[in-house]
Amino acid sequence: MKKYIIANWKMNVNARKEAVKLGLATARLAQKYKKRTTIIACPSTVHISLLAKNTDYAPLFIGAQDITFHESGAHTGETSPLALKDFGIKFSLIGHSERRAVGETSAVCALKVRAAIAAGIQPILCIGELARDKKGGHYRFVEKQLRESLSGIPVLALRALMIAYEPVWAISSTQNAAEATPEDIREMALFIQKVLSDMYGTPKLPVRILYGGSVNTQNAAEYSNIEGISGLLVGSASLNPKSFEGIVAVV
């Protein structure tokens, strides 16, 4: 089964020429490794129009870093899922830890998930605990995020959903960050599947779980081969084509 690799450029690529150059380099990797990976690059919204409908970037998919749950109207600064769909966007991150850190709630994420699915955009829902708790509090934290972020989402809509498990304590930009172990990730992937099964009353659901949290060339192979993990969410390492290929090549 193909693995999904999401390249989240965040707000690191600002110049038009830089976005085009990185997009073409990433597209070459998507072409080279297309038999076993699906690569999705998520640039800043302002660069989506540069990349999304340009056939030079095939088979690379272009995704959004965020959407709004409004279709249209007086919502200054927001980006409608319908506008993204018109550009051919098929994927969007929702609930990234950096969005949650500035106040985005799981209730808002649920509205965004519904809006994305309604527009034909596949949501990549990001969840993850802030810290590990010896008493298991991190499991309760993730379960709460998951239940609230999928509130009102019917079981049939789950076919259009990916979940990115992104423990904040393992992200390199977090103070005193620590690397997640394969066992940490495996246990949480199984827990997420269990919560979904409990929520929807069915033992196996068609939801892909990705891992994100300081993914690099040293840990990508091990992380991508963990039971229950269908791919990786890559941040800073996706900005360097050589480093990114080091990840893609071993997935």
N, C-alpha and C positions, 0 to 999 in steps of 0.2 A: 504494500500500500504506500502511495506517495506521502512524503512528509511535507508539512507546511512550514515555511520559514518567512516570518514577518520582519521586514526591515523598517524599524521606526526611526526616521531621521530626526524626529522632534523639531526643535527650532534651531538646529545646528547648520542648516544649509540655507543661506540667505541670498546669495548672488544667483541670478538667472543662469549664467554660464556654468556655475558650480553644480546647480541642480541638473542641468542637461548632461553634463559630463558624468556625474554620479549615476544618473538614470541609465545612460547608455552602458556604463560599465556593469551595472546590476543586471540590465537586460541581457548582456552577453553571458553572464552566469546563469540566468534563467534558461537561456537557450542551451547552454553546455550541459546543464544538469536536469533538463526537463523530464527525462524519463523517470526520475525518482523523487523530484521535488517540485512543489509549486511555490514560487517566490512572489511575495507581495511587498511592494515598497510603499511606505506611507510618508509622503513629503508634506511640507506645510501646505495649507489650503491654497495659498497664492500660486503655488507651483503645479497644482493638479492640472490646470488647463494646458500647461506646457507638455505634460507627459501622458495624460490619460488617453487621448485619441490618436496619438502618434504611433503608427505601425512600426516605427523603428524600435519601439520598446517591447514588442511582442517577443516571446510569450510572457514577459513580465506583467503581472497585474499591478495596477495602481490602486491603493486604498487611501481612505481618509483617516486622519488622526482623531477626529471627533465629528459629531453631527449634532444638530438640534432635533428636538421632537416636534417642532412646528413645521408645517408644510409651507406656509407663506405668511406674510403679514408684517406688522410693525415690530420686527425683532432685530434691531440694529446689531450688526457684528456676528450674527449667527449664520450658519450654512445649512440650508434645507436639504434633507435627503433626496428630494425630487431634483434639486439642482445638481447634486452629485451623481444621481442616476443618469441624468441627461448627458453627463460627461463620460458615461460608461463605467462609473465606479461600481464595483461589485462587493467591496469589503470596507468595513469601518471599525476602528478601535472604539470601544465604549467603556467608560469607567476606568481609564488608565490611572494608576496610582498618583500621577502628577495632577490629574484633573480632580481626583478625590481630595488631594491635599489642599486644594484651593476652595473646597466646599461642595463639590459635586456629591450628591447623596445617592444611595442605592435606589431610592424611589425615582429620582430623575433618570438614573440609568435604565430602569424598567421602561419608562416612557420612550427613551431613545431606542432601546431594543425593539419595542413594538413598532416604532416609526420606521426603523431601518428595514425590518422584515416586510412591512407593508409596502415599502418602496422597492423591494427586490434587492436590497443590499444585505449581505451576510454580516451580522454583527460578530465582532471578536470581543467578548465581554471579559474585562480584566478584573480579577479579584486577588486578594492576598492580604495576609495579616501584617501588622506593623512590627510585631515582635513574637518570639517564641515564648511559650509559657509552660513551665514544668508540670502544671496542673491541667494542661490541655485546653487552656483558654483560647489558643489560636484556632483550634477546630471550631469552637463556638463562634468566633469572629468570622471565619470564612463561611460557615453555614448561614449566619445572619445575612452577610453580603449576598450570598447566592440566592437565598429565598426572597429577599427584598428586591434584588436586581432582576429577578425573573417573575415577579408578581404579575399575575394576569396573562402570562405567556402560555398559550395552549401547547399541549404535548406535540402536536403535529408541526408546530413552528420550530421545534428544536432541531429539525433537520437542517435549518438555515443558521445554526448557531455554532460558534467555536468559543471555548473558554480558555483564557490565558491565565494560568496561575503564576502570580508575580509577587512573591513575598518581599515586602518593602525592606526588611532587614538584610536581604541578600543583594540589594541593588548597590552598585559600586558608589553611587553618589550619596548614599546614606551614611551618616556618621557611624563609625565602628562597624561597618558592614562585615558580614561573615558569609562565606560561600556555602550555599545549600548543598547537602549531601544527596546522593542518589536516593538514599532511603527516605530522607525528608520529603523528596518530591514524589516518590512512588507511593508513600503512605497518603499524601494529600490527594494525589490523583484518584486513588481508590476511594478516599473519603468523599471527594466531590461526586464521584459516580454513585456512591451510596446515598448521598443527600438527594441527588436528582431522582434516584429510584424511589426514595421515600416520598418526595414531592409529587411525583407523577404516577405512583403506584404500578410501576412496571420495572422489571429487573434489568433490562438493558436498553439504553437509549443511544441514538445516533449522534452523540455530541463528541466532537474532537477536543481533547485537552492539550494545550500547548504549555511549555514552560518558558518563563522569562525572568531573568535575574542575573545580571552580569554574565551572560553567555559569551564565551570566547573560544579561541581555537584550542585551548587546552581541555575544556570540559564539554564541548559540543557533542562529541561522539558518545560520551558516557550518558549525557543528559537525554539525547534523542533516542537512545535505546532502552530507556526506562519503561517498564510495563505501564501501559495506560497513557503514555505521552505520544502525541501525534505530530509534534513539531516544536519549533522554537520561536520565541519573540526576542529579537535581537535589537539592542539599542546602539551604543557607541561603536561597537565593532562593525556595524553595517555601513559606517561612513568611510571606511577604508576598504576598497575593493579587494586588496590582497588578503587582509584579515577576514573579510566576509567570505571570500572563496575558501579560506582555510576552514571555515565553519560549514559551508554548504557541501564541500567535498567529502566530509566525514559523516554527514547525516544519512 
